[in-house]
């Protein structure tokens, strides 16, 4: 069975690839989790994030937006002392600020409305060509309403992870499956 080459790095990557990556998500907390994990991944490997995901869920109240929006300085310090997560002050603060933005804006609408709730298929055609131009406008719209640490690479990775963009390799078994869903 053919998979995207990165999926074969370890068991967690394989499971994530086969069951989650590129599957359409519409639940706001699921979207928020994906966005947050993509932000924490910046500069690191996705494998590192996956290995810490359960600790992130526990530390960030299962990515409950309302709970995270109430985090304060004590919570930030508590998170910075937790060796089970990625301890980056700027990313922790961004998560809290992004949760506050989600209270005022529907993350599902923000994510999917520009694409009329339809997935874009195979933008990379198996070629890693970088971030498509449309992502820059997308980033601007998120930043305009106050989202933090949502640059083009992070945002494109987010769109891939939540199914807006189906970038499974064309010969990957998941590519065609996701088109049919």
C-alpha positions as CSV (number, residue, x, y, z in Angstrom):
1,X,0.0,0.0,0.0
2,X,1.5,3.4,-1.0
3,X,1.6,6.2,1.5
4,X,3.2,9.6,1.6
5,X,6.9,9.1,2.3
6,X,6.9,11.0,5.6
7,X,4.2,8.6,7.0
8,X,6.7,5.8,7.4
9,X,9.0,7.5,10.0
10,X,7.4,5.8,13.0
11,X,4.2,4.3,14.2
12,X,2.7,7.6,15.5
13,X,3.3,9.2,12.1
14,X,1.8,6.2,10.3
15,X,-1.3,6.3,12.4
16,X,-1.7,10.0,12.1
17,X,-1.3,9.8,8.3
18,X,-3.7,7.0,7.9
19,X,-6.4,8.3,10.2
20,X,-6.2,12.0,10.6
21,X,-4.0,14.0,8.2
22,X,-6.2,15.6,5.6
23,X,-9.5,14.4,7.1
24,X,-12.1,17.2,7.0
25,X,-12.6,18.8,10.4
26,X,-15.4,21.1,11.2
27,X,-15.6,20.9,15.0
28,X,-14.2,24.2,16.4
29,X,-12.2,22.5,19.2
30,X,-10.7,20.0,16.8
31,X,-9.7,22.9,14.5
32,X,-8.3,24.8,17.4
33,X,-6.2,21.8,18.4
34,X,-4.9,21.4,14.9
35,X,-4.0,25.1,14.6
36,X,-2.3,25.1,18.0
37,X,-0.3,22.0,17.3
38,X,0.8,23.4,14.0
39,X,1.9,26.6,15.8
40,X,3.9,24.6,18.3
41,X,5.4,22.5,15.5
42,X,7.1,25.5,13.8
43,X,10.8,24.9,13.8
44,X,10.4,21.3,15.1
45,X,9.5,18.0,13.6
46,X,5.9,16.9,13.4
47,X,7.0,13.7,15.1
48,X,8.0,15.7,18.2
49,X,4.5,17.2,18.4
50,X,2.7,13.9,17.9
51,X,4.8,12.4,20.7
52,X,3.7,15.2,23.0
53,X,0.1,15.5,21.9
54,X,-1.4,13.7,24.8
55,X,0.5,16.0,27.2
56,X,-0.7,19.0,25.2
57,X,-4.3,17.8,25.5
58,X,-4.0,17.4,29.2
59,X,-2.2,20.7,29.7
60,X,-4.5,22.7,27.5
61,X,-7.9,21.3,28.8
62,X,-8.4,19.1,25.7
63,X,-8.2,22.3,23.7
64,X,-11.4,23.7,25.1
65,X,-11.3,27.2,23.8
66,X,-13.3,28.8,26.6
67,X,-11.1,27.3,29.3
68,X,-7.8,28.3,27.5
69,X,-9.1,31.8,27.0
70,X,-9.1,32.2,30.8
71,X,-5.5,31.1,31.3
72,X,-3.5,33.7,33.2
73,X,0.1,34.4,34.1
74,X,0.1,31.5,36.6
75,X,-1.1,29.1,33.9
76,X,1.7,30.3,31.6
77,X,4.3,29.7,34.3
78,X,2.8,26.3,35.0
79,X,3.0,25.3,31.3
80,X,6.6,26.6,31.0
81,X,7.6,24.2,33.8
82,X,5.9,21.2,32.1
83,X,8.7,19.1,30.4
84,X,6.0,17.0,28.7
85,X,5.1,19.8,26.3
86,X,7.0,22.2,24.1
87,X,7.9,25.0,26.5
88,X,7.9,28.1,24.4
89,X,6.5,31.2,26.0
90,X,5.5,33.0,22.8
91,X,3.6,29.9,21.5
92,X,1.9,29.4,24.8
93,X,0.8,33.1,24.9
94,X,-0.3,32.8,21.2
95,X,-2.5,29.8,22.1
96,X,-4.3,31.8,24.8
97,X,-4.7,34.8,22.5
98,X,-5.9,32.6,19.7
99,X,-8.5,31.0,22.0
100,X,-9.8,34.5,22.8
101,X,-10.1,35.2,19.1
102,X,-12.0,32.0,18.7
103,X,-14.6,33.2,21.3
104,X,-15.3,36.2,19.0
105,X,-15.0,34.5,15.7
106,X,-16.2,31.1,14.4
107,X,-13.0,29.2,13.5
108,X,-14.9,26.8,11.3
109,X,-16.2,29.7,9.2
110,X,-12.8,31.3,9.1
111,X,-11.2,28.1,8.0
112,X,-13.7,26.8,5.5
113,X,-15.7,29.8,4.2
114,X,-13.0,31.0,1.8
115,X,-13.2,27.6,0.1
116,X,-17.0,27.3,0.2
117,X,-16.6,24.3,2.6
118,X,-14.9,22.3,-0.2
119,X,-11.5,20.7,-0.2
120,X,-8.8,21.8,-2.6
121,X,-7.2,18.8,-4.2
122,X,-3.6,18.0,-4.7
123,X,-2.1,21.4,-4.9
124,X,1.4,20.0,-4.7
125,X,0.9,17.2,-7.2
126,X,3.6,15.4,-5.3
127,X,6.0,18.3,-5.7
128,X,7.0,20.2,-2.6
129,X,6.6,23.6,-4.3
130,X,6.2,25.7,-1.2
131,X,3.3,27.6,0.1
132,X,0.6,28.6,-2.6
133,X,0.0,32.3,-3.0
134,X,-3.6,32.2,-1.7
135,X,-2.3,31.4,1.8
136,X,-0.9,34.9,2.2
137,X,-4.4,36.4,2.0
138,X,-5.6,33.8,4.4
139,X,-2.9,34.7,6.9
140,X,-3.8,38.4,6.6
141,X,-7.4,37.6,7.4
142,X,-6.5,35.6,10.5
143,X,-3.9,38.2,11.7
144,X,-6.4,41.1,11.1
145,X,-8.7,39.7,13.8
146,X,-5.9,39.0,16.2
147,X,-4.6,35.5,15.7
148,X,-0.9,35.1,16.6
149,X,1.9,33.0,15.0
150,X,-0.1,32.1,12.0
151,X,2.5,32.7,9.2
152,X,2.2,31.2,5.7
153,X,4.0,27.9,6.5
154,X,2.0,27.2,9.7
155,X,-1.3,28.2,8.1
156,X,-0.7,26.0,5.0
157,X,0.2,23.1,7.3
158,X,-3.0,23.7,9.2
159,X,-5.1,23.7,6.0
160,X,-3.5,20.4,5.1
161,X,-4.1,18.9,8.5
162,X,-7.8,19.8,8.7
163,X,-8.7,18.7,5.2
164,X,-9.0,22.0,3.4
165,X,-6.2,21.0,1.2
166,X,-5.7,17.4,0.2
167,X,-2.0,17.2,-0.3
168,X,-1.5,13.5,0.1
169,X,0.8,12.3,-2.7
170,X,-1.2,11.3,-5.8
171,X,-0.1,7.7,-5.4
172,X,-1.0,7.6,-1.7
173,X,-4.0,5.4,-0.9
174,X,-5.5,8.2,1.3
175,X,-5.5,10.7,-1.6
176,X,-8.4,9.2,-3.4
177,X,-10.2,8.1,-0.3
178,X,-10.3,11.7,1.0
179,X,-11.7,12.9,-2.4
180,X,-14.6,10.5,-2.0
181,X,-15.4,11.5,1.6
